[in-house]
Amino acid sequence: MTDSSSEYVTPPFAGIATFGRQPHTRDVTGVDVVVVGVPYDGATSYRSGTRFGPRAIREQSLLLWGYNNALQIAPFDKLKVIDYGDVDVIPVDVLGTHAAIEREVGGLLGAGCRVIALGGDHSIALPLLRAHHRRYGPLAVVHFDAHPDTWDEEFPGRKISHGTPFRRAIEEGLIDLEAYLQIGIRGPTPAAHDYDDSRELGARMITLEEALSLGTDGVIAEVQQRVGNRPMYLTFDIDAIDPAFAPGTGTPEVGGFSSREVLQMVRGLRGLNLVGCDLVEVSPPFDAQGITAILAANLAFEFLSLMALKR
């Protein structure tokens, strides 16, 4: 990360914390990938705090020196990347916030950009999927999570929360159900039928137990086979990872993937047509020593690397 006006290399503790120290601008002329923050957590069901996630991820992204040795690519050199800043959210209005996300991101997609969205709670996946569906049609969705997020309601009479986005997306026809995979689902649920409800909606659920049986190579092989050449959206809830590695999240579930396992699986998505992605549920108030934000920044770098490889 070198200042273009001199030979001085800016250290990670100095300068403005844009993602990967890329330019902060809303001019998308000639831009390939836009990093956009969505600091909204009004749809959480337990611990709030993910509104601070985008800022924390950006801060830790200053440690990303630029070359991905595992995938052998320098994505910031391959792609023109900007940090667009944040969508204007309304903390007390989930529907108004979702409308703003869909409008803002839809405009970026219409300009020919691809979007990496930093959340925020997982409810933001719904307007992001709406915007991408308008651009690409029904989407293959690869969904890393501890929870299926296909409940009909978490609160009586309220159809929108961070536990409902994928049921709403399925109902709206946003997802290609031949290529919707949920990976890492685990932990207790309110009812015995919750997992079956998700499967009946059309999700291919790979629980944590099955993923351990298949191994990372087996999970990757199934994703590759099911997704094929379809336009793919990647949605990543940080609680897919064990809280030993990612404690800073609102609804932690023990027994999840390690950092190493999830990096292997994400890198295994290389070659797929990744058209957009989100990384959600990073909650800095619960993040000991910033380790969750560090992992999240590195995952976003992997997403960017996948896009660069496809180019």
Secondary structure, DSSP 4 states (H G I P E B T S, - for coil): -B-TTSS-B--TTSS---GGG--B-S--TT-SEEEEEE---TT-SS---GGGHHHHHHHHGGG--S-BTTTTB-HHHHS-EEEEEE----TT-HHHHHHHHHHHHHHHHHTT-EEEEEES-GGGHHHHHHHHHHHHSSEEEEEE-SS----S-SBTTB--STTSHHHHHHHTT-EEEEEEEEEEE-S--SSTTHHHHHHHHT-EEEEHHHHHHHHHHHHHHHHHHHHTTSEEEEEEEGGGB-TTT---SSS--SS-B-HHHHHHHHHTTTTSEEEEEEEE---GGG-GGGHHHHHHHHHHHHHHHHHHHH-
